[in-house]
Amino acid sequence: MIASKTVLGLTEIRAVRATRDMIESGDINPNVRAEVTVNPDSELLPVTRSNGVLHVLSVPQSNGLIAGQSALMKLDGWTWEEMTVKSSVGMHLRWPNVPDPGRALNAKQKKALKEAYDKTKLQLNRLEESFNRARAYLKARNVGNLLQKTDLRWEAMKGVLSGSVPIYVHVNRLFEIQEAVKFAIEQKVKIVIVGGSDAWRAIPLLKKHNVPVIISPVNSLPGRRWEDYDTPMVNPVKLQRAGVRFCITGRGRSMDAPHERNLPYQAARAAAFGLPKEEALKSVTLYPAQILGVDDRLGSLEEGKDATFIITTGDPLEVTTKIFDAYIGGRPIDMSNKQTRLYEKYKKKYLQKNRG
């Protein structure tokens, strides 16, 4: 299985600042690369792969606009170089939050709303300016302008502007999805929606422009008080029936890093709410591989692909299923982890205690 939005390897213990290395300072950081920061000795990696999640998309986080470039990592290897399956999978943008005008009921709230709108407009202008500056920089470099100094930020935008690297826009609400797609069309770049709580509301737009969605997550609460309780759970089946490309992943926050092993249960919840079981399994295997551009190597068992698979006692989406073997690139993987080692340790302790 493939988790399409994680900070695995970029953080270890949320309460210990020294182990958190997933956020770069500044608002515009297209030159940040997630893979070079991944810690191959993280105790969270064996825990995750022991439940069948063998590949993850490590995503840099940011409180700004452009967070940086994600990388697809296999959860096995001595170094980050060995673990990297594909670098520069996508450029991640944090879309500015657009305030809800329906919440402005009095003069004070309307004033706050206007200030929020002004701030959002400034952020969007800055985002557009960044793309324009990157284009101008690359154009100057291409014509051999010797006076143009090297700027790693704009160098990193080359793949995005050439169309080889899509932008991954983290956005949930309908209006913001519409604005993000509009921005991508204007900038003539490829786009993937990440989050997509309201993706089902934007189906005509997403289908028209062939925009894939990484649903993050399915196990969630409705975004509005008047929505049905199962709104997040039926999002995948609505996209599937409409023919919109999608995959399923977890929340991908720092606090969720220890729980990325629960990815199959995100897909299971979607299956319980109407998504066909085969489609649910594909939503965490083949479909993420297709969206991330590695379906020629991963996502299914076919001749010519990497021999990456798991052996289970039953349906991998069921909580009761046990995964007793896994292979990455044809190589057997050690299925033990810190939790199993502690289990064996204290099992012996209590066996000795009962005997004595």
N, C-alpha and C positions, 0 to 999 in steps of 0.2 A: 504494500500500500504506500501511497505518496501523500504526505501532508503538505498542502500548498501554501501555508502561511504559518511560519513558526519563528521563534527566537531560540530554538535549540542550539546549543553550542555557543550562543552569544550571552547567555546568562545562566547562572547556576542557583544561587540562593538570593531570592529577591531582597531579603533584609540585609544582605551584605553587599555594600556598594562596590567593593573591589571585584566582585564576581559578575557585575553587570557591565557589559561592554557592547550594548546594542544601540546606543544613542550617541550621535555626534552633535556637538554644539553647532549652532548656526541654522539658518532657514533653508539655504540652498546648498545641498551637498551631493550633486550627481556623481562625484568622484569616489564616494564611499563604496567599498566593496565588502559585502558580508562575509565572503568565504575566508578572507585573510584573518578574520577575528575568531573564527570557529575554534573552539577548544576540543580537540579530539579525545581528551581524557575526561570529559564531562561524564559524571555518573548518571546523567539523565538519558544519555544516548542508548546504553544497553537496556535500560528500563523500557524505552520507547520501542526499540526493535524487537524486544521479547514478545510484544503483542502484535507483531506483524507489520509495523510501520518501518520500512527499510530505507526509504528516501524522504527527505524533507526539503522544502524551500526555505532557506534561512533568509529572513527579511530584516533589513536595518530599520530601526524605529526612529521617529523624529517628532518633535513638537512644531516643526516648521513646515515647509512646503514640499521640497524634494529631499527624500530621505536617503536615496542612494540605490545601489544595484543589488538585487537578490541573486542567490546562487543555489543551484540544486546540489544537495550533498547526500552521499550514501552514508549510512550510519555504521561505517566500518573503515578503519584506516589508522595508520600511525600519525599522519600529519594532515593538515588541511588540504595540501596539494593532492594527497592520495584520496581524500574523501570527496573532492570536487568532481562532480559529474558534468556540470555545465555552469560556467560563470556568466555573469551579465544576462541572466534570464529575463529580467525586466527592470525598468527604472520606476521606483515607487514614489508616488505623489500622494500627499495628504491633502485632500480637497478641503478648502476652507468651509467652515460650518456656515450655512445660510440660515439666518434666524427665521423663526416661524411667525408671520405677521398676525396669526390668529391669537397669539398670546398677549398682544398689546391691547389691554382693556382700558387703560387710563393714561393721563398725560405723562406720568413718570415712566410707565412701561413703554410708551410710544417713543419717548426720548431715548431710552436705553436701546430700543429696537433700531432707531436711526443710527445711533453710534455703532451698533453691531454691524449694520449694513455697510456703513462707511469703512469699517475695519475690513470686512470681507472683500469689498471692492478694491481696497488697497492691496490686499493679499493676491487677488486674482490678477491685478495689474502687474504686480511684481513677478508672478508666475509667467505671465505672457512676456514680460520684459526679459526674463531669464532665457526663454526660448529664442527670442529675437537676438539677444546678445550672443548666444551660442552659434546661431546661424551666421551672424556677422563675423564672428571670430574664425569659424571654420572656412568661410569664404575667403577671408584674408590669408589664412594659412595655405589654402589651395592655390592661390595665385602667386605664392612665394613672397609674401610681404615680410621682409627681414626685420621690420620694425615691430612686428607683432610678437610680443612676448608670450611664452608658453603659459597657458592657464589650464590646470588639470581639471577644473570644473567643466569647462566647455569642451575639452578634449573628450571627456567621458560622455558627452551628449552626441557624439558622432553616430553611434549605432542607432540611437532614437530617431535622429533627424534623417538618417538614410533609410529607415524603415526596417532594419534588421532586429532592433530591440523595441518591444512594445512598452508603453507606459502602463503601469499597474496603479490604477487610481482607487484609493481607499475611500469608499463613499457608500452611503446607505439609502438616503431619502430620494424620492422620485425626482424632485426638482434638481437636486445635486447630481443625480445620475444623468439627467438630460443635459445639464450644463457641462459635465465632464465629457460626454460624447460629442457635444457641439465643439468643445475646445479641441478635442482630438481631430475632428474633421477639419477645423480651421487650420490647425498646425500640420495637417497631413501626416499624422503619425498613427501607428496601431495602438489600440487600447484594450485593456482587460479590466473589468470591474471587480474589485475585491470588497467583500462585505455583502452588498447587494440585498439588503433587507427588503427594499421596495422593487427589486428587479422584476417581480411578477407584474407590477404596475407598468413597467416600461417595456413589456414584451415586444410591441410593434417596432419600437425604436431599436432595440437590441437585435431583433431579427433582421431588420432592414439593413443594418450596417455590420451584421455578423460579429457582434461584440460578445465574447465569452464572459461568463461570470464565475468567480470563485466565491461560492456561498460560505460565509463565515459569520456565525455558525448556524446550525439547524436547531440545536438545543438552546433555545433562547425564549425571551418573553416578547410579546407584541410591542411595537414601538409606539403605539397610540392606545389610549384608554378604551376607545370604542371598537378596536379591532378584535376579531375572534382570537381565542386563546391559541389556536393552532396555526395562526398566520405564518410564523417562521417555519413550521414543519411542512406546510404544503407548498412552500416556495419552490422546492426542487421539482415536484411533480408538475407544477404549472409550467415551469420552464421546459421540462422534458416533453410535455405534450405539445407545446408550441414550437418545438424544434430549435430552441435556443441552447447553444453549447454551454455547459456548466460542469463544475465539479464541486465537491464538498470538502470542507476542512474545519478545523477548530477556530477558536478566537485568535490565537497567535499572540497573546499578550505575555508579558514577562511572568505574571502570576500563573499562567497556564502552561508554561514550559514543562513542569513535572507531569502534566496530564495529557500530553500529546498522544500517549498510547491509547487514549480513548477515542481516537479518530474513527474506528469502525462503528462505534456506537452512535456517532453523528449520522452516518449513513443509515444505520439501522432505524433510527428515529424517522428518517425520511421514508423508509420502506414501510414503517408502521402507519404512515399517513398518506399512503397511496402510490408512492414511487415503486415500480416493479422491482423485485429483489435483484434481478440481474442488472438492472440499471443502477440500483443502489451500490452494488459491488463495483461496477464500472466507474461510479462517481468518485471512488477513492483509489482507482487503479489506472484504467485506460484513459479516462477523460482528463484527469490532471496531467498525464503524460502528453496528451495531445495539446492541451492548452499551453503547457510549459515547453513544448517543442522537442520532446524526447521520446515520442511514441515509436520512433524507429529503433529504439533500444529497450524501452521499458513499457510497462502497462499491461502486457499480455504475454502469454506463452506462445511464441511463434518462432519458426525457423529463422535464424539469422539475428535474433534479438539476444540481449544479455540473459543468461540463465539466472534470473532473479525471481525467486518464488518462496512461498511458505508451505509447510505441510501441517495440516490441522486435523483435529478429531471431528470436525463438522463445519457448519456454516461459519465463516470467519467474522460475520457481523453479529453473531450471538455471544452474549456475555459468558455463557457456560462453555463455549468452545475453547479448547486448549491448543496452543501452537507449540509443537514440540521440535520443530526443525525449520531452519531458514537458510537460504542460499543467496548470496549477492555475487553476481558475475560468475556463477558456477562454483563458488567457494563456500563451504559450510561455515556458518556463523555461530559463535559461542552464544548460547541463549541464556547464560547466567547473568546476573546483575546484582547490584548491592542488596536489593530486597530479597532475592532468592538466597544470597549468601547469609544474610541475617536470619532468614527463616531456618536454614539448615543448622546454623550455629545454635539458635535458641531451642530448636527441636531436640538437639542432643542434650542441651542443658536440662530440659524437663524430663527427658528419658532417664538421664542419670539420677535425677532427683527422685523419680518414682521408683527406681530400682534400689536406691539407698535408704 
